[in-house]
Amino acid sequence: MRATSTDSVSIDPGYRGGLAIPGWELFYRGKVRDLYRRPDDARHMLMVATDRLSAFDVVMNETVPDRGRVLTHITEYWTRQVESWLPAARITTDPAQVPGLPAELHGALRGRTTYTAEARRVDVEIVLRAYLAGSGWREYEKTGRMWDIALPPGLKNSSQLPEVVITPTTKSNEKDEPITWAQAAALIGNAADAETIRSLALRLFAEASTRCASRGVLLADTKFEFGRLDGKLVLIDEVLTPDSSRYWPADQVQPGAEPPSYDKEIVRAYLRSLKDWNRKPPPPPVPADIIQKTRARYLEICRILTGSLPEGVHG
C-alpha cells in the first residue's frame, strides 16, 4: 500500500493517516488505525491512530480532531492498570523507544503510536454486557433472549442485566457475527484457553466497572480481543476505549430510555435522521457542530477515566 510523502503531510488534529515512514511499510489501513512494519522484522508492528471517523461501517469524509490520541491514551491507561496480571502485546507508546523510527517523526507521532509485538490473534471478540443496549437490546426486544442466553421477561432498553454476560462474536464479511460460547471455544482452539480467556475478561470487566462507578460512570458493555504471544494469552488492540465500550453517566440512566453515551453516538443519531442515505459509501457530509460535540464527548470521557488528556490536546 502506497503512503503519502512526509514532505506534504503533517500530523495535526484531524489527521486522516497515510504518512510515509522511511524504512517502514504501511501494510494495512483500518477504520481508525494505520499499521506499519519494517520489512526485516516480522515480529513487531507500529499502530498509528488517526482521527478518521466511521459509522455503520462507513468511513466519513470528516475527522474528529485528536480522536486518535484520545483512543491511544485511554488504551494505555487501562493496559497499565492491569499489566501485573494481564499482559498486553503492546511494548511502548513512546515514539523515541521504537527501533528504527526516524527521530524527525517522534514529535509528530507522539500520542498516536503503539509499538507492539505481533501476536497471533484469537479469532473471537469477547463482548461483555452488564446492561441491555445496542444490538443486545434489539435482539431481546425481538426474541426475549440475548441470542442463546435466556433472560427474564420485562426488561427494558438500558435495564441492568441480572449478571454480566458474554456474547462473543467473530468476523464474517468484515462484520461482527454473534456466536455461542461453544462456537467461540471451538474457534479459540482448546477448552483451557477458552476458560482462561473467559475468566480474564470477566475479571477485567469487573475491575473496570468498579473504577468507572467510582467516577460516576457506568460501563454498559465492552469488547476485548486476545492473541497468543510466545505461548501466552495477551490483550491486543484497543482496551476499554469509547469506541470499543459503551460508557453512560450513572445519574442519567433510566430503564426504557436511551442514556447519552460518551462516544460517537451523536454522529450515528444524526446519520439515522437522514432519510436519503442508505448507509453505504459514499458518506453524507457531517456538520461541523456534530463533529465538535463528538470531540467534546471523547475528551470528557478521557478526563473522567484517566484524569488527564493526551499531551498537547486541549479542549
Buried (B, 14 or more C-beta within 10 A) or exposed (E): EEBEEBEEBEBEBBBBBBBBBEEBBBEEBBBBBBBBBBEEEEEBBBBBBBBBBBBBEBBBEBBBBBBBBBBBBBBBBBBEBBEEEBBBBBBEBBBEEBEEBBEEBBEBBBBBBBBBBBBEEBEBBBBBBBBBBBBBBEBBEEEEEBBEBEBEEEBEBBBBBEEBBBBBBBEEEEEBEBBEBEBBBBEBEEEEBBEBBBEBBBEBBBBBBEBBEEBEBBBBBBBBBBBBBEEEBBBBBBBBBBBBBBBBBEEEBEBEEBBBBBBBBBBBEBBEEEEEBEEEEEBEEBEEEBBEBBBBBBBBBBBBBBEEBBEEBEB
